[in-house]
Amino acid sequence: MPPETCPNCGADVPPHATTCPECGADEQTGWSEQARVDHLGLPDEEFDYQDFVGRELEPGKHKPYGVKWLWWAVALLLVVVLLAWWLR
């Protein structure tokens, strides 16, 4: 039996429909529990959210690398170009 609303798109599904009239989801592609959650990559019940937040948001862990040297290179190039223009 189909759900009242499609879990994929949220459209109303008629009582004896075999597919969603909006997106075409059916028992094999979107109405069964396995079809809805297997491909999403959601964490399971043993997932420790606090540990995840602690590891991901450690103070000082995320520093922007690679941008600082770029600005030094741009500044140096600008100085060289200005000196070359001034000395010609």
N, C-alpha and C positions, 0 to 999 in steps of 0.2 A: 504494500500500500504506500503510495507516495505521501510525502509530507504536505502540510497545508501551504507552506512557503518554501521556495527553493533555497537550499543552503548555499548555493553558489551565487545566485544573483538577487535573491530576495523577492522574486516575483510570486504572485499567487498561482498555485498549481491546482487545477480542477481535481475533484475527488478520485476519479478513476483514470487519470492520465498516466501514460507510461514514460513520458518525458516532460521536461519543463517547456512551456510554450515560448519562453523568452530565450534561454541559453542552450536548451537541448540536453541538460543534465538528466541522467537516469540512474537506476540502481547501480550500474557498473561504473559510471563515471563521476557520480557526485552525491548520491543519496545514501549509500551505505557508509557505515562508520569507517571502514577500512579505506574506502576511496577518498573520504574527506580528509583524513589526517595523516595518512602514510607518507605522502609526498611533500608535506609542509615543513618537515624538519623541526617540529616542535619538541621541546624537552619533555622527558618522561617524568613520572612522579618522584623519582629519586633526585631530581635536579635541585641543587642547593643554590638558591637565588642570592643569598647573602654572600656566599663564597664567591660567586660569579662577580657580583658588584665590587667586592673587595679586591679581586684580582684585576678587573678591568679599570677601575677608577682609583688606583693607588696614586697618592700624591707624588708628583714628580716623575711618573712613569711615562707620560705622553709629552714628549718635547718635540717641537717641530724641527726635524733635521732636514738638511738639504737646501733650505731657503737662504740661510745666512750667507753662505759662500756666494750664492748667486747675486745678492745685492752688492757684495764687495767687488765681484767681477764687473758688474754694470757700472759701479762708481769708478773703478779703475779705467775701464774703457772710455767713459765719459771724460775723465781727466786727460787721457792720452789724445783723444780726438780734439779737445779744446786746446791743448798744448800744440798739437800739430797745426791747427788752424791759426793760432796766434803767432807761431814762429815762421810761417811761410812767407 
